[in-house]
Amino acid sequence: MIIETKIKMIMKKTLLLKITLAALAGGILFNSCEKEEQELFDKDFVGIYFHMDSIYYSFGVTPLDIQSYDLKVPVSIMGKPQHVDRIFSAEVIADKTTAAAGEHYSLTNEFVVKKDSIYGYITMRINRVRLGTNDYKVCFKLLEKNGFVPVNEPYKTAVVHFNNRVEKPNWKDWNNKPTWPTNQLGNWNPLTYIKFIELFRAMEQKAPETYAVMVKLYGKDLEHVTYGWPWDYNQTMIKYTLIPLYQYFVEQHPELGVVIPRPSGY
């Protein structure tokens, strides 16, 4: 009986010790979590990060008279909006950049998060004239400055890729093979294609109903043409694209050296 009583007392002490240790461990864990939450929700902490780590831009079939483009690289703020404009900082990482500042691109003097907003932008002007057919990139890195702290490791940097290259459209002939309408547009020339698409887009104002139907059939930039040419709308294309195209390159700007066939009926 005495032995049994001692065993019960030992078991009670052991259980009490386990409960005490568990309580201590729980307290430590609770304090640790509480500390992390305090850091996460620190009212004075202002984190900053890029929306995405890569951005791509191509002038492509942009009209020829457009010589530059202002690309906005977005950032987000972790923290409350302020009632004043705030300046954040970023630098270009030279060994990860192939574009030349002042030649291929330029930057605004300041990068701003507008008042009452949690979004900001790095505004980058891309200069089309000097790009040629090469690909370029600029790598940005956010800096800890003016109260902003870069957060979220993959989005502390962002790379902007850009070019002025024009790819031949994936048009198909009667045999469903890639083709280019030399009878209408001459030999493949990026300048011809850029101006051609510019004139087609202008149909939205000149012949809106026809334009809407053609976009539905062939795509915004005629990317889904089959049988070598939009033959069901041949007369429309002659009137609104081929004749103005011929006038632009052959009659008005022969110095560009673009040769295209004289349109039927012109």
TASULVEN-V55644 format. One record per backbone hydrogen bond with DSSP energy under -0.5 kcal/mol. NH is the residue of the N-H (numbers start at 1). CO is the residue of the C=O. Records with the same first field share a line. If there is no record, write none. Layout:
NH: CO ; CO
//
This chain:
5: 1
6: 2
7: 3
8: 4
9: 5
10: 6
11: 7
12: 8
13: 9
14: 10
15: 11
16: 12
17: 13
18: 14
19: 15
20: 16
21: 17
22: 18
23: 19
24: 20
25: 21
26: 22
27: 23
28: 24
29: 25
30: 26
31: 27
32: 28
33: 29
34: 30
35: 31
36: 32
37: 33
38: 34
39: 35
40: 36
41: 37
42: 39
45: 42
47: 78
48: 149
49: 76
50: 155
51: 74
55: 159
57: 161
59: 163
62: 59
66: 63
67: 65
69: 126
71: 69 ; 124
73: 71 ; 122
74: 72
75: 120
76: 49
77: 118
78: 47
79: 77
86: 113
88: 111
91: 141
93: 91 ; 139
94: 92
96: 93
97: 94
98: 137
99: 137
101: 99
102: 105
103: 100
104: 100
105: 100
106: 125
108: 123
111: 88
112: 110 ; 121
113: 86
114: 112 ; 119
116: 82
117: 114
120: 75
121: 112
122: 73
123: 121
124: 71 ; 122
125: 106 ; 123
126: 69 ; 124
127: 104 ; 125
128: 67 ; 126
129: 67
131: 128
134: 131
136: 162
138: 160
140: 138 ; 158
141: 91
142: 156
143: 89
145: 143 ; 148
148: 145
149: 46
151: 48
155: 152
156: 153
158: 140
159: 53
160: 138
161: 55 ; 159
162: 136
163: 57
164: 134
167: 165
171: 169
172: 225
173: 177
176: 173
179: 171
182: 180
184: 181
185: 181
186: 182
193: 189
194: 190
195: 191
196: 192
197: 193
198: 194
199: 195
200: 196
201: 197
202: 198
203: 199 ; 200
204: 201
205: 202
206: 202
207: 203
211: 207
212: 208
213: 209
214: 210
215: 211
216: 212
217: 213
218: 214
219: 215
222: 219
224: 218
225: 222
227: 173
228: 172
229: 226
231: 229
233: 230
234: 231
237: 233
238: 234
239: 235
240: 236
241: 237
242: 237
243: 238
245: 241
246: 242
247: 243
248: 244
249: 245
250: 246
251: 246
252: 247
253: 248
256: 253
257: 254
259: 257
260: 258
266: 263
//
